[in-house]
């Protein structure tokens, strides 16, 4: 498998690197455009979406990231990472990569003190529920026809989705011992590599 990059400008990138390495993947921090070369996939972690977005522009990553993802590079955005993948962010002006056909609401559940956990049914990961950790989490308010909703809260609100090579969760799978979302992302990478080799 090719190496997997984890955007390491701000936020919980170390936890993603650890999770991917536990699965045997070569996972490395990415801070500069040159470090995007040769990646099999990229994780955009949770953190502060406005800060990560600003740093992406300052480090000249934004344009190259958009180009690579549009070209098929598998990407996995968690929490702030989901916000940065989204086409639109409702109720505020926030420059995102705009590559995924979703509209999200930032901090949809309130502040840090309003963080919560929930067991989610995620058929793509199997029968067992996924214990999800939500911290100042966003929410998917709209999704295009090409977007597959992977998980919803009990009230029906979508909190995980996939569109082609793009995977996004409103929660933090890297903060649990359940590695199934990371495994799922690695299968997206493997499927793309097989398709390119065919």
N, C-alpha and C positions, 0 to 999 in steps of 0.2 A: 504494500500500500504506500502511496505517496504520503509525504508529511502533511500534517494538519496544522494550520496556523490559528492562533488565538489572538485577536486584536488586544494589545496590551497597553493601551493608552491610559485607561482608568477603569476602575470597577473590579469585578470578581474574576479576572482572567486566570489567576493561579489555580482556582478550584476547577476550572474547565480543563486546564492542562493536566492536572492530577487525575481527573476522571478519565480523560482520553488515554493517558499513559497506563492507567489500571486496565484498560481494555487492550493494551498492547500496541496502541497507535503511537507514531512519532509525532508528538505535539510540541509546538514551539511558539514563543511570543513573537508577535509582529508589531513593529512600531514604525517602520520605514517602507517606502514603496518597493525598494529592492528586495525586501523580505517576502513579498508576495509571489515572487517568481518560483515556479515549480511546486506550488501547493496543490494538494489534492482537494482541499476544502478549507473553509475558514469559519471560525466561531466569533460572533460579536457578542460580548458578555453583557451582563447587567451592570448598572452603575448609574451615572448621571447622563442622560441622553444629550442634553445641551452641551455638556463638557466634552463628551466623546465626539460629538459632531464637530465642535469647534476645533478640537485637536486633530481630527481627521483632515480638516481643511488646512490647518497650520503645517501639518506634516506631509501635505500633498498626496494624501491617500484616497481622497474622496472620488476623484475622477477615475482613477485606475480601478478602484473597488467596483464602482458602478459598471465599468466596461467588462471586468472579469465575470461579475455575477450575471450580467446580461448575456455573456457568452457561454454560460452554463456552469461556472464554478459553483459547487455546492457550498451553501452558507447556512449557518444555524445562528439565529438571533434570539437571545433570551432577555426578557424584560426590556431594558433600555435598547438592547440589540434588536428586538422586535419593532420598537418605535422607529429606529433608524433605518430599518428595511422598508417601512410602510410608505405607500404612495402619498398618504395624507395623514396629518395629525389634527384632530378636530379641536376647535376652540383656541388654537394658538399658532403663531408663526414659528415654525421650526424647520430648518433645512435638513432634509433627510436624503438618503440614497435614492428613495422613490422607486425601488425595483420590484416590490411585492404589491400586488393588487389588493391591498387592505387599507382601511381607514381605522386608525386607533385613537383611543382617548388616553392621554397620559395621566398617570396617578389617578386612575379611575376609581380606586377604592379608598382614597384618602391618604393621609400622611403615614410616616413610619409606624406610629402607634396603632394604626389600623391594619397592620400586617396580619395575615392569617394563613392557615393551612387547610387543605381539603383533599379528599380522596376522589380522584377523577377516573371515570371510565375512558380508556383510550384503546379502542379496538385494534388499532394498528400495532400496539405493543403487546397484545395478548389479552387474556381474560382477567388477570389480576389488576386491580385499580392502581393508579399511580399516585403516590402521596406527594402533593405539590405544595411548595412554599411560595407564598405571594408576599412580596415586600415592595411597597409603593408601586404596585403593579399597574400596567396598562390593560386595556381591554379592546378587543376587536369589535368595532361598531358596524363596519360594513366589509364585505368581502366579494370580490369579483367571481364570475362563473368558473374561472380556472382554479380557484382556491378550494382546497379540501379542508374542511374543519375537522381536526383530529380529536379535540376535547372541548367539553363545555362544563361550566359550573352547574350545580343543581337547578339554578334559575334559568338555564339555557344560554347564558352568556358565553360566547366563544373565547377560549383562552389558549388554544394551540391550533396551528394551521400549517399546511404545506402547499406550495405552489411550485411544481416542477422541481428545480434544484434548490429551492428555498424552504427552510424549516424555521418556524418561529413559535416561541412559547412566551406567555405573559408571566410565567413563574420561573423559578430557579432550580432546574433539575440537578445542577452541579452541587447544590447544598444538601443533597440526600445521598444515601448509599445505593439507590436504585439507578443503575446505569443504562436503563433501556432506551432513554431518549438519545443518549450519546451513541449507543449501539445502532439505533435506527439511522442516525446521521451518517455513521460509518458505512451502512449499507447503501445509502444514497451515493456516497463517494465511490464505493466499489462498483455499483451499477453504471455510473458514468464512465469509469475507467474501462469497464468491459465493453461498453457501447463504442467508445473511442477506438478500442483495439480491434473491434469486429470489422 
